[in-house]
Amino acid sequence: MCVQKAGGWHVRVAGGSGRGATTRKEYTSLRYHKPSDKVQDTWDLARAVEELQLAFHIGLQVANTAAIPT
């Protein structure tokens, strides 16, 4: 995870490997910007929700801190 300031504060959570990387490459090559590019019922978005909640809570703590992060 990195927190950076470049025209505004950004939090980026990165990671994952294996199946996730393979699935992303497959999706990008076969479906991205094509008729099949839509949310699928089989997708498990639980991990995405967890990452968004983490990013939200980090941002909330930064916003409510008196000191400016460096």
N, C-alpha and C positions, 0 to 999 in steps of 0.2 A: 504494500500500500504506500502511496506517496501523497503528500500534501504539498501543494506548490502554489505560488502566486505568479501569474502571468496575465496581467490585465484583469485579474479577479482571482479569488481563491478557488481551487479545484482539489477534489479528493478523487484519486483514481485507485481502485482496487483491482489488482491484476493477479493472475495466477491460473492454476489449472493446467492440466496436460492430459495426455493420453486420449481417452474417448472424447473429451470436450474439444480438443484441438482437431481431431478427425471429423467430428460432427460439424464443427464450424467450417472447415475446408469443404466438406461435402455440400453443406447448405449454400455456401458462397458460390461454388462452381455450378451446382445443379438447379438452385431455386431462386437465388437473389435477383430481384427485379425481373422475375418471370411470372407467368400466370399462377404458378404454385407457391408464390411468395406470400404466404399468409400464416397466421398463427394456427398451429395444429393442436387438436385435442389431446394428442399423446405427449405433448411437451410438459415436462415437470419444471415449473418456474419457481419452486420453493427456494432454491439456492439464490436466484436473482432477487427474490423478496428479502432474503437475509442480508445480501450485500447492500441493497438499497436502504434497509433499516440501519445497518452499520454506518453507511455514509451519512445518513440523516443525523444520527446521534453524534457523530464526530463533528459535523457541521454545526449542530446545535451547541455543542460544548465550546467550539471555537467562537461562535457568535456571542455566547454569553460570558466569555472570558474578558476580564478587564484589560489584560495585556495583549498586545498585538503579536501573533506568532511570527517567528522569523525563519 
